[in-house]
Amino acid sequence: MSVPALSVAQVSKRVGAHQALADVSLEVSAGEAVVIVGPSGCGKTTLLRLIAGLEVPDTGTIAAHGARVAGPGHNLLPPHERGVGFVFQDLALWPHLTVGGNLGFVLESGDVARAERAPRAQQALDMMRIGHLAGRYPHQLSGGEQQRVALARALVGQPRVLLLDEPFSSLDSELRAALRTELHQLRRELRVTMVYVTHDREDAAALADDVVEMRAGRIVSVVRVVSRI
């Protein structure tokens, strides 16, 4: 039996007075795409942040590719060693760095040799068809270009798992559909495991191998689907 890419076992998390997650368990197979849907405040983003190592569980454990990375109250493996790329809802591009600088910072933080950083960054930008934007700053880009930069930055570290928190929520429907299609094709080409949080049922239908529905901090259903793209 193959080892899951991600395993979340009986995880709970409280944020202030709010019970963000309550006894959540989830397994994601290597190379699979899981889309998590549910209303605002149901725990979707908290679950991503726990997988990424940006938060720690109050109870339960998290494992990546068979190795425990977090337990109650602490991380066993820091975020930069988990092989995870994260696209935040607000993109979180560093405004004082150029596009190339945003990717270069990730590579520097990951201890990639200096001589490899520029070629790796350019490769990721070219993959997202924005290689010509390397010298620009985030405020000089359109919304769609910023989304592509965020994806390139998440992929430049060659992650085994890609986490996306409503990455296309601010885009119009036409651009959203185009980027959704590109993301689907890119994931297939790179064979990366993906966990994608969204409110949009079209995203789920287009991208998911499994759709996970959350409500009030709990998983209420897991449905296997066939991608329409």
C-alpha positions as CSV (number, residue, x, y, z in Angstrom):
1,M,0.0,0.0,0.0
2,S,1.4,3.4,-1.0
3,V,2.2,6.0,1.6
4,P,-0.1,9.1,1.5
5,A,1.5,12.4,0.4
6,L,-0.4,14.0,3.4
7,S,-2.0,12.5,6.4
8,V,-4.0,14.6,8.9
9,A,-5.1,12.6,11.9
10,Q,-7.6,13.8,14.5
11,V,-6.4,17.4,14.4
12,S,-8.0,20.1,16.4
13,K,-7.1,23.8,16.5
14,R,-8.5,26.7,18.5
15,V,-7.9,30.3,17.4
16,G,-8.8,32.6,20.3
17,A,-12.3,31.7,21.4
18,H,-13.1,30.1,18.0
19,Q,-12.8,26.3,17.5
20,A,-11.3,26.5,14.0
21,L,-10.9,22.7,13.5
22,A,-12.4,19.8,15.5
23,D,-11.0,16.3,15.2
24,V,-10.2,16.6,11.4
25,S,-8.7,13.6,9.6
26,L,-7.8,13.5,5.9
27,E,-5.5,11.6,3.6
28,V,-4.2,12.8,0.3
29,S,-2.6,10.4,-2.1
30,A,0.6,11.4,-4.0
31,G,-0.2,13.2,-7.2
32,E,-3.9,13.7,-6.3
33,A,-5.8,17.0,-6.3
34,V,-8.1,17.6,-3.3
35,V,-10.4,20.6,-3.4
36,I,-11.8,21.8,0.0
37,V,-15.0,23.7,-0.1
38,G,-17.2,25.3,2.6
39,P,-18.4,28.6,3.9
40,S,-16.1,31.3,5.3
41,G,-14.9,30.5,8.8
42,C,-15.3,26.7,8.5
43,G,-11.6,26.0,9.0
44,K,-10.3,25.6,5.4
45,T,-7.5,28.1,5.6
46,T,-6.5,26.9,9.1
47,L,-6.1,23.4,7.8
48,L,-3.8,24.6,5.0
49,R,-1.7,26.6,7.4
50,L,-1.3,23.6,9.7
51,I,-0.2,21.4,6.7
52,A,2.3,24.1,5.7
53,G,3.7,24.5,9.3
54,L,2.5,28.1,9.7
55,E,0.4,27.0,12.7
56,V,0.7,24.0,15.1
57,P,-2.2,21.7,16.0
58,D,-3.6,21.6,19.5
59,T,-4.3,17.9,19.2
60,G,-3.6,15.3,16.6
61,T,-0.7,14.7,14.1
62,I,0.2,15.7,10.6
63,A,2.5,13.6,8.3
64,A,4.0,14.2,4.9
65,H,5.1,11.3,2.8
66,G,5.2,9.0,5.8
67,A,7.1,11.3,8.1
68,R,5.5,13.1,11.0
69,V,5.9,16.8,10.6
70,A,3.7,18.1,13.5
71,G,2.2,16.9,16.8
72,P,0.2,18.5,19.6
73,G,1.6,22.0,20.3
74,H,4.7,21.8,18.1
75,N,6.2,21.3,14.7
76,L,8.6,18.4,14.2
77,L,9.7,19.7,10.8
78,P,9.9,23.5,9.9
79,P,7.9,24.8,7.0
80,H,10.9,25.2,4.6
81,E,11.8,21.5,5.0
82,R,8.3,20.1,4.2
83,G,8.5,20.3,0.4
84,V,5.4,22.5,0.3
85,G,4.6,25.5,-1.9
86,F,1.9,27.9,-0.7
87,V,-0.2,30.4,-2.7
88,F,-2.0,32.7,-0.3
89,Q,-5.4,34.3,-0.9
90,D,-3.9,37.8,-0.8
91,L,-0.8,36.4,-2.8
92,A,1.5,38.0,-0.2
93,L,4.0,39.1,-2.8
94,W,6.8,41.1,-1.3
95,P,6.2,44.7,-2.7
96,H,9.8,45.8,-2.3
97,L,11.2,43.0,-4.4
98,T,11.0,42.5,-8.2
99,V,9.3,39.5,-9.6
100,G,12.7,37.8,-9.9
101,G,13.6,38.9,-6.4
102,N,10.4,37.3,-5.0
103,L,11.4,34.0,-6.5
104,G,15.1,34.5,-5.6
105,F,14.3,35.0,-1.9
106,V,12.5,31.7,-1.8
107,L,15.5,29.9,-3.3
108,E,17.9,31.7,-1.0
109,S,15.8,30.7,2.0
110,G,15.9,27.1,0.8
111,D,19.7,27.1,0.6
112,V,19.8,26.7,-3.1
113,A,23.3,27.4,-4.4
114,R,23.7,31.0,-5.6
115,A,24.6,30.0,-9.2
116,E,21.4,28.0,-9.5
117,R,19.0,30.7,-8.3
118,A,18.7,32.9,-11.4
119,P,18.2,29.9,-13.8
120,R,15.7,28.2,-11.5
121,A,13.7,31.5,-11.1
122,Q,13.7,32.1,-14.8
123,Q,12.5,28.5,-15.5
124,A,9.6,28.9,-13.1
125,L,8.6,32.3,-14.7
126,D,8.9,30.9,-18.2
127,M,6.7,28.0,-17.1
128,M,4.0,30.5,-16.1
129,R,4.6,32.5,-19.3
130,I,5.8,35.6,-17.5
131,G,9.6,35.4,-18.0
132,H,9.5,38.9,-19.5
133,L,8.3,40.3,-16.2
134,A,11.2,39.3,-14.0
135,G,12.4,42.9,-13.5
136,R,9.1,44.4,-12.6
137,Y,7.6,45.1,-9.2
138,P,4.3,43.6,-8.0
139,H,2.5,47.0,-8.2
140,Q,3.4,47.2,-11.9
141,L,1.5,44.0,-12.7
142,S,-2.1,43.2,-13.5
143,G,-4.2,41.0,-11.3
144,G,-3.7,38.0,-13.6
145,E,0.1,38.6,-13.8
146,Q,0.3,38.8,-10.0
147,Q,-1.5,35.4,-9.8
148,R,1.0,33.9,-12.1
149,V,3.9,35.3,-10.1
150,A,2.5,33.8,-6.9
151,L,2.2,30.4,-8.6
152,A,5.7,30.7,-10.0
153,R,7.0,31.6,-6.5
154,A,5.2,28.6,-5.0
155,L,6.6,26.2,-7.7
156,V,10.2,27.5,-7.8
157,G,11.2,25.5,-4.8
158,Q,10.1,22.3,-6.7
159,P,7.6,21.3,-4.0
160,R,6.0,17.9,-3.7
161,V,2.8,19.4,-2.4
162,L,1.1,22.6,-3.6
163,L,-1.3,24.4,-1.3
164,L,-3.6,27.1,-2.7
165,D,-5.9,29.3,-0.6
166,E,-8.6,30.7,-3.0
167,P,-5.9,32.0,-5.4
168,F,-8.3,33.2,-8.1
169,S,-11.0,34.8,-6.0
170,S,-10.3,38.3,-7.0
171,L,-10.3,37.7,-10.8
172,D,-13.1,38.0,-13.3
173,S,-14.7,34.8,-14.5
174,E,-13.0,34.7,-17.9
175,L,-9.4,35.0,-16.5
176,R,-10.3,32.7,-13.6
177,A,-11.4,30.0,-16.1
178,A,-8.2,30.4,-18.1
179,L,-5.9,30.2,-15.1
180,R,-7.9,27.2,-13.7
181,T,-7.2,25.3,-16.9
182,E,-3.5,26.2,-16.9
183,L,-3.2,25.1,-13.3
184,H,-4.9,21.8,-14.0
185,Q,-2.5,21.1,-16.9
186,L,0.5,22.3,-14.9
187,R,-0.3,20.0,-12.0
188,R,-0.6,17.0,-14.4
189,E,2.8,17.8,-16.0
190,L,4.6,18.3,-12.7
191,R,2.8,15.4,-11.0
192,V,2.5,17.5,-7.9
193,T,0.0,16.8,-5.1
194,M,-2.4,19.7,-4.7
195,V,-4.7,20.9,-1.9
196,Y,-6.9,23.7,-3.1
197,V,-9.3,25.8,-1.0
198,T,-12.2,27.6,-2.7
199,H,-15.8,28.8,-2.5
200,D,-16.3,28.1,-6.2
201,R,-17.9,24.9,-7.2
202,E,-16.6,25.3,-10.8
203,D,-13.1,25.2,-9.4
204,A,-13.9,22.0,-7.6
205,A,-15.5,20.4,-10.7
206,A,-12.6,21.3,-12.9
207,L,-9.6,20.6,-10.6
208,A,-10.5,18.0,-8.1
209,D,-9.9,14.3,-7.9
210,D,-11.7,14.5,-4.5
211,V,-13.9,17.3,-3.1
212,V,-13.8,17.7,0.6
213,E,-16.7,19.7,2.2
214,M,-16.1,21.4,5.6
215,R,-18.5,23.0,8.0
216,A,-17.9,24.4,11.4
217,G,-14.4,23.0,11.7
218,R,-15.3,19.5,10.6
219,I,-15.1,17.4,7.4
220,V,-18.7,16.5,6.5
221,S,-18.1,14.7,3.2
222,V,-15.5,13.5,0.8
223,V,-16.7,12.9,-2.8
224,R,-14.7,11.4,-5.7
225,V,-15.1,13.3,-8.9
226,V,-14.0,13.2,-12.5
227,S,-12.3,16.3,-13.9
228,R,-14.1,18.1,-16.7
229,I,-11.0,19.6,-18.2
